[in-house]
Amino acid sequence: MPSAVTIKRLKKVVGGKSILKSIDLAVRPGEFLTLVGPSGCGKSTLLRVISGLTEFTSGSVLIDDKEVSELAPRERGVAMVFQSYALYPHMSVAENIATPLNMAELSSLERAPLIGRLFGAEKRRSIEDRVRAAARLVELEPYLQMKPSQLSGGQRQRVAIARAMVRRPGVFLMDEPLSNLDARLRTHMRGKIAELHQRLGATFIYVTHDQSEAMTLSDRIALMMEGEIIQLGTPDELYERPDNIRVAKFIGSPEINLLPALVRSGRLIFNGQATALRIASPDSTVTIGIRAQRVHTADVDADGPLIQLTVHREETLGEDVLLYGETAVDGRSYPFVARASAKQTYQLRKESSSWNKPILLEAASSGVLVFDEQGERIVSRLNGMQEAA
């Protein structure tokens, strides 16, 4: 059965430095929740605290409403998959997968290399059946007698996952399990992990610094920075409605464009021109966020922010192209990147005499994010009064 995991006011202090700062988090049974953030933000530490591998200063960890802070890792009903695989090189795939079952279900006498064969035959058959079942789920049956050195990186990671599965835990904890794989294998294994979550129905808590992994795998994402969860929500919520500039900059690729603007009489003014965006804020200086995907060739009746983009280079991504350059706002230059189709790029390149002249783009008003002077998002509305972002 999938388990619920609850973290309450969790703190970890090392040498006077706060590694985790009063974390509160509730993970639902069967949920795929990803802890994402830059290196050193505390996400792996939090995962290890849940597993019981790392101590903490104060707070509590509950699994299915049961306090587990004093329990050993093997008593918590969780299984950990490490970045390094942590396989025993002298053991076969089958022996590696069976290790947690052997330790949990066989006595020291039954585990003895020679004499142990005389005892616990029924237990051993049960373990072998469960090992084969786990191997079948991750497509490892043909490799059960091989050593880890004979396997590819993706296969070794599947051994580590099967070893975690074999005890049928209520919670899987995965600490950057794909970071050692090349790009092609990462994409393949990402799909396998998603399939596994659907088939097992267990609770998955997954750590990564790769926001594309977080966006594609997760039911919800907890974005961490400097030992704190700064936003918790669905992938769409973090992308479309980030709470602040830090979230907006981390989520999305390429990184969001940030430009200065003004609020005057409740209307957004960009580069001296009024837009269709209404802002529930007093007159102030604000920052607008525009994603590369949310710009298009300016229309005659444009009512969104207009961008005069001087293109310096192109980056082809299959059928789309990223246009990197700069735009001037109130006389100052800012970096800007726009995304266009190959066909649109060809036309724009032609119109700009091979980028010798600026191109005029419009940011879709519905996709413009507005942040106050403290970097917090302000709700904006179009003239029709629906929420824009």
Buried (B, 14 or more C-beta within 10 A) or exposed (E): EBBBBBBBEBBBBEEEEBBBBBBEBEBBBBBBBBBBBEEBBBBBBBBBBBBBBBEBEEBEBBBBEEEBBEBEBEEBBBBBBBBEBEBEEEBBBBBBBBBBBBEEBBEEEBBEEEEBEEBBEEBBEEBBEBBBBBBEBBEBBEBBEBBBEEBEBBBBBBBBBBBBBBBBBBBBBBBBBBBBBEEEBBBEBBEBBBEBBEEBEBBBBBBBBBBBBBBBBBBBBBBBBBBBBBBBBBBEBBBBBBBBBBBBBBBBEBBBBBBBBBBEEEBBBBBEEEBBBBBEBEEEEBBBBBBBBBBBBBEEEBBBBBBBBBBEEBEEEEEBBBBBBBBBBEEEEEEBBBBBEEEBBEEBBEEBEEBEEBBBBBBBBBBBBBBBEEBEBBEBBBEEEEEBB
